[in-house]
Structures are given as structure tokens and as C-alpha cells.
Amino acid sequence: MNSGATFVRMMDKVLAGYEEFADSFIDDIGIFSDTWEYHIEHLRAVFDSLRQANLVAKPSKCLFGYDELEFLGHIAGGGKIKPVQDKVSAIHEFPVPVTKKQTDASGKGLGAVLEQEFDDGRRPIMFISKKLSGAECNYAVVEKECFAIVWAVKNFERNYLEGKEFAINTDHAPLQWLQRMKTSNQRLLRWSLILQEFNYTVFYIAGKTNIVADVLSRCGDI
């Protein structure tokens, strides 16, 4: 049984009816109010619900009375939401291309983008990139692509993916069958086993539509 998913379902029950002023992700709870008076009422309601569920909040882990706080990779407060700087640093720090080679595909890096679906389309939540080590550069193409999925999922797991159903988009067609892959390749087998704890579906997308992740993967070439 996935303990993370079980805890998520429990917290959904604990906060049922309080969705207008409280939200949670795994063991993090955010309580947001328009006024201090409302905030006191909302805190009392959530604490009472936690007590009824035999749960406790550790005081040293709690923050109260802030105008804005970091929550799920964003700074929220004052009616605004903005990303934490290190979540978008891979984009801000990406160097300006100066040679033709920088527009070619590279086998020296990984890139990934976490996106969320909204009514008006997808929006980016977090960008990450990684330069491959010497040994990793020697992986076969399918191994690099699978490694990229595992690396991205593990990076996004803690605050975003744990206990959630999500989609993985890849421009490497063979990985569409990752969940039922039968292989003697020990790396691929090990990585597919790591991913079994998650609830995901893999979709193939054409490389020309995977632009941002592709660009981030080339950081090691520049």
C-alpha cells in the first residue's frame, strides 16, 4: 500500500468542508484568510478537525500570521502567487546560444518541465535540468530517456506527484510501454521497478512539441 496516497486521502477527509480557506499536500497544510479575525476562526476549525482525527501539528514546524509563505514551490500571499526563484533558475540561468551546435540535440544533459492543466491550458510549475556524468553519457539512448523520466519524477515527487495521478510526456516512442516493459536490461528493469510506486501514464509526443525540456537538456553542451 502506498502510505503517501493513504495519507493524502485522510487529509482530504480531515479538511472536507474547509476547501475555501485550507488546502493540503501530503503532511503540509496551508490556511489562508482575508482578515486576521477570519484567520483565527479558520485555524480553530482546522485544529478541531485534526484533533478529531487524532492528528497533531508540531509547533516547531508551524508558521503563523505571515503575509506570504512558501507553499508547494510558490510564494503565496496578498492575493498573488509567484514561483520560488530556484524553481525557475534553470530557465533564468540558461545561457544565450552563440553557436550552431547549441541548436542540435545533445546526449549530455537532461531536462524536464512540470506542468499543470488549467481550464485555459497547461501552465509550467517547475523547470529542472541536469548535466550527465561521464558514465551516464555512455548510456544507450533508451536508457538515457528512461533515466530522465526517473530523475524527473523523483525530483517532482515530494511536493507535487506523491499520491497523485499524473501523465508523463516523452518524445522517445518505445517508453510508451514502460509500465509493461519486458527486458533483460538491468538498468531499465531497475528503473521501471522504481516507478511502480507511482500512478502515471506515459504518452508519446513528437520531439518538435517537446521544446522546453529539449532545450533544458542541452545545458551541458553550452
C-alpha positions, 0 to 999 in steps of 0.5 A, spaced: 500 500 500 502 506 498 502 510 505 503 517 501 496 516 497 493 513 504 495 519 507 493 524 502 486 521 502 485 522 510 487 529 509 482 530 504 477 527 509 480 531 515 479 538 511 472 536 507 468 542 508 474 547 509 476 547 501 475 555 501 480 557 506 485 550 507 488 546 502 493 540 503 499 536 500 501 530 503 503 532 511 503 540 509 497 544 510 496 551 508 490 556 511 489 562 508 484 568 510 482 575 508 482 578 515 486 576 521 479 575 525 477 570 519 484 567 520 483 565 527 476 562 526 479 558 520 485 555 524 480 553 530 476 549 525 482 546 522 485 544 529 478 541 531 478 537 525 485 534 526 484 533 533 478 529 531 482 525 527 487 524 532 492 528 528 497 533 531 501 539 528 508 540 531 509 547 533 516 547 531 514 546 524 508 551 524 508 558 521 503 563 523 500 570 521 505 571 515 503 575 509 506 570 504 509 563 505 512 558 501 507 553 499 508 547 494 514 551 490 510 558 490 510 564 494 503 565 496 500 571 499 496 578 498 492 575 493 498 573 488 502 567 487 509 567 484 514 561 483 520 560 488 526 563 484 530 556 484 524 553 481 525 557 475 533 558 475 534 553 470 530 557 465 533 564 468 540 561 468 540 558 461 545 561 457 544 565 450 546 560 444 552 563 440 553 557 436 550 552 431 551 546 435 547 549 441 541 548 436 542 540 435 540 535 440 545 533 445 546 526 449 549 530 455 544 533 459 537 532 461 531 536 462 524 536 464 518 541 465 512 540 470 506 542 468 499 543 470 492 543 466 488 549 467 481 550 464 485 555 459 491 550 458 497 547 461 501 552 465 509 550 467 510 549 475 517 547 475 523 547 470 529 542 472 535 540 468 541 536 469 548 535 466 550 527 465 556 524 468 561 521 464 558 514 465 551 516 464 553 519 457 555 512 455 548 510 456 544 507 450 539 512 448 533 508 451 536 508 457 538 515 457 530 517 456 528 512 461 533 515 466 530 522 465 523 520 466 526 517 473 530 523 475 524 527 473 519 524 477 523 523 483 525 530 483 517 532 482 515 527 487 515 530 494 511 536 493 507 535 487 506 527 484 506 523 491 499 520 491 497 523 485 495 521 478 499 524 473 501 523 465 508 523 463 510 526 456 516 523 452 518 524 445 522 517 445 516 512 442 518 505 445 517 508 453 510 508 451 510 501 454 514 502 460 509 500 465 509 493 461 516 493 459 519 486 458 527 486 458 533 483 460 536 490 461 538 491 468 538 498 468 531 499 465 528 493 469 531 497 475 528 503 473 521 501 471 521 497 478 522 504 481 516 507 478 511 502 480 510 506 486 507 511 482 500 512 478 502 515 471 501 514 464 506 515 459 504 518 452 508 519 446 509 526 443 513 528 437 520 531 439 518 538 435 512 539 441 517 537 446 521 544 446 522 546 453 525 540 456 529 539 449 532 545 450 533 544 458 537 538 456 542 541 452 545 545 458 551 541 458 553 542 451 553 550 452 
